[in-house]
Amino acid sequence: MTMISEPEIPAIELGEREKAPGRPNRAVTIGVVAAGVALVTFVNVTAAIYLYRGVNDLRALEARLDQLGQFEQRIGARIDTVNNGFQSRFETLDRQLQASFGRMNGDIARLEQGQPPAADAEMQRAPEPDFAGTTVAEAAAVPAEPDSVDASPTFKRKAAPPGPNPSYQRIQQADGKVYYKKIN
């Protein structure tokens, strides 16, 4: 058999199959699947990076919260120390004031009876507390002093005089103030 070939007409190759009308090419299918897998991989890697950062941030936050709890405990202990220091100082001042009021009440009772207060002793002043020039931190650092004065001091009250003293005249003003004037 003789073949006639015309150069203008394309020759049919025997190795190539004819494509079916609704079926896609395998190369296109493989390309689409590869692109989808690459896209899913990219999304997974991005999500893993953000998840890793989030976990690290969460760990750092937990560490800071633990430090905050320890800080709160230290501040609470320091406040308790300062509070105890002030409380002991106030108790000492209270005892000193009560003792001073007791002496004043005794002197007032002596005056009401017509006796002069202790003539040889000048009126005693309450001693200045040891912590008058200290700061809050120094006052808190000093341990509480042992009770040198009883917690409930007893004051001896003298009996009222039998009657008014003739050498003094009691004068009460409208505002409630009471004065004693010596009568010669």
C-alpha positions as CSV (number, residue, x, y, z in Angstrom):
1,M,0.0,0.0,0.0
2,T,1.1,3.3,-0.8
3,M,0.6,6.3,1.3
4,I,0.0,9.7,0.0
5,S,0.8,12.5,2.2
6,E,0.1,16.0,1.7
7,P,2.2,18.4,3.7
8,E,-0.7,20.7,4.5
9,I,-2.8,18.1,6.2
10,P,-1.7,17.0,9.7
11,A,-0.8,13.4,10.2
12,I,-2.6,11.3,12.8
13,E,-0.5,9.8,15.4
14,L,-1.3,6.4,16.5
15,G,-0.2,6.7,20.1
16,E,-2.5,9.5,21.1
17,R,-6.0,8.6,22.2
18,E,-8.9,10.7,21.5
19,K,-10.3,12.6,24.5
20,A,-13.7,11.7,25.8
21,P,-16.0,14.8,25.8
22,G,-16.8,15.2,29.6
23,R,-13.7,13.7,31.2
24,P,-10.8,16.1,32.3
25,N,-7.2,15.5,31.6
26,R,-5.2,13.6,34.3
27,A,-2.5,16.3,34.5
28,V,-5.1,19.0,35.2
29,T,-6.6,16.8,37.9
30,I,-3.2,16.2,39.5
31,G,-2.4,19.9,39.4
32,V,-5.7,20.9,41.1
33,V,-5.2,18.3,43.9
34,A,-1.6,19.4,44.4
35,A,-2.7,23.1,44.7
36,G,-5.4,22.1,47.2
37,V,-3.0,20.1,49.3
38,A,-0.5,23.0,49.3
39,L,-3.2,25.4,50.3
40,V,-4.4,23.2,53.2
41,T,-0.7,22.7,54.3
42,F,-0.2,26.5,54.3
43,V,-3.3,27.1,56.4
44,N,-2.2,24.3,58.9
45,V,1.3,25.7,59.2
46,T,-0.1,29.3,59.8
47,A,-2.6,28.0,62.4
48,A,0.2,26.0,64.2
49,I,2.4,29.1,64.4
50,Y,-0.4,31.2,65.9
51,L,-1.3,28.4,68.3
52,Y,2.3,28.1,69.4
53,R,2.5,31.9,70.0
54,G,-0.8,31.8,71.9
55,V,0.4,28.9,74.2
56,N,3.7,30.8,74.9
57,D,1.7,34.0,75.7
58,L,-0.5,32.0,78.0
59,R,2.5,30.5,79.8
60,A,4.0,33.9,80.3
61,L,0.7,35.2,81.7
62,E,0.5,32.3,84.1
63,A,4.0,33.0,85.3
64,R,3.2,36.6,85.9
65,L,0.0,35.7,87.8
66,D,2.1,33.4,90.1
67,Q,4.5,36.3,90.7
68,L,1.5,38.6,91.5
69,G,0.2,36.1,94.1
70,Q,3.6,36.1,95.8
71,F,3.8,39.9,95.6
72,E,0.4,40.1,97.3
73,Q,1.5,37.8,100.1
74,R,4.7,39.9,100.7
75,I,2.7,43.1,100.7
76,G,0.1,41.6,103.1
77,A,2.9,40.4,105.5
78,R,4.5,43.9,105.4
79,I,1.1,45.6,106.1
80,D,0.5,43.2,109.0
81,T,3.9,44.1,110.4
82,V,3.3,47.8,110.1
83,N,-0.2,47.4,111.6
84,N,1.2,45.4,114.6
85,G,3.8,48.1,115.2
86,F,1.3,50.9,115.1
87,Q,-1.1,49.0,117.3
88,S,1.5,48.4,120.0
89,R,2.5,52.1,119.8
90,F,-1.1,53.2,120.2
91,E,-1.6,50.8,123.1
92,T,1.5,52.3,124.8
93,L,0.2,55.9,124.2
94,D,-3.2,54.9,125.5
95,R,-1.7,53.5,128.8
96,Q,0.4,56.7,129.2
97,L,-2.7,58.9,128.6
98,Q,-4.8,56.8,131.1
99,A,-2.0,57.3,133.7
100,S,-1.9,61.0,133.0
101,F,-5.7,61.3,133.3
102,G,-5.6,59.4,136.6
103,R,-3.0,61.8,138.0
104,M,-5.1,64.8,136.8
105,N,-8.3,63.3,138.4
106,G,-6.4,62.8,141.6
107,D,-5.2,66.4,141.5
108,I,-8.7,67.7,140.7
109,A,-10.1,65.6,143.7
110,R,-7.4,67.2,146.0
111,L,-8.4,70.7,144.7
112,E,-12.1,70.0,145.3
113,Q,-11.2,69.0,148.9
114,G,-9.3,72.2,149.3
115,Q,-5.8,70.6,149.5
116,P,-3.2,71.9,147.2
117,P,-1.8,69.4,144.7
118,A,1.6,68.0,145.6
119,A,3.4,71.2,146.5
120,D,7.0,69.8,146.3
121,A,6.5,68.1,142.9
122,E,5.8,70.0,139.7
123,M,3.1,68.5,137.6
124,Q,4.7,65.7,135.7
125,R,4.5,65.5,132.0
126,A,4.0,62.3,130.1
127,P,7.3,61.1,128.7
128,E,7.7,61.5,125.0
129,P,7.4,58.2,123.3
130,D,10.5,56.5,121.9
131,F,9.2,56.5,118.4
132,A,8.4,60.2,118.0
133,G,11.0,60.8,115.3
134,T,10.8,57.5,113.5
135,T,9.3,56.7,110.1
136,V,6.6,54.2,109.3
137,A,9.1,51.5,108.2
138,E,11.2,52.0,111.3
139,A,8.2,51.8,113.6
140,A,7.1,48.6,111.9
141,A,10.6,47.1,112.3
142,V,10.7,47.6,116.0
143,P,9.2,44.6,117.9
144,A,6.3,45.2,120.2
145,E,7.4,46.2,123.7
146,P,6.5,43.9,126.6
147,D,3.7,45.3,128.8
148,S,5.5,47.3,131.5
149,V,2.2,48.8,132.7
150,D,-0.9,46.7,133.5
151,A,-3.4,46.5,130.7
152,S,-6.2,47.8,133.0
153,P,-4.6,50.4,135.4
154,T,-6.7,51.1,138.6
155,F,-7.2,54.6,139.6
156,K,-7.8,55.5,143.3
157,R,-10.6,57.9,143.5
158,K,-10.7,60.0,146.7
159,A,-13.9,60.6,148.5
160,A,-15.6,63.9,147.8
161,P,-15.3,66.5,150.5
162,P,-18.1,66.8,153.1
163,G,-19.1,70.3,152.0
164,P,-18.0,73.3,150.0
165,N,-14.7,74.7,151.0
166,P,-15.1,78.2,152.5
167,S,-11.8,79.4,151.2
168,Y,-12.8,79.0,147.5
169,Q,-15.9,80.2,145.7
170,R,-17.3,78.1,142.8
171,I,-18.4,80.1,139.8
172,Q,-20.2,78.5,136.9
173,Q,-20.6,80.5,133.7
174,A,-23.4,80.2,131.1
175,D,-21.2,78.2,128.7
176,G,-20.7,75.5,131.3
177,K,-17.2,76.4,132.4
178,V,-16.5,76.2,136.1
179,Y,-14.0,78.5,137.9
180,Y,-12.9,78.6,141.5
181,K,-12.1,82.0,143.0
182,K,-10.1,82.2,146.3
183,I,-11.8,84.1,149.0
184,N,-9.6,86.1,151.4
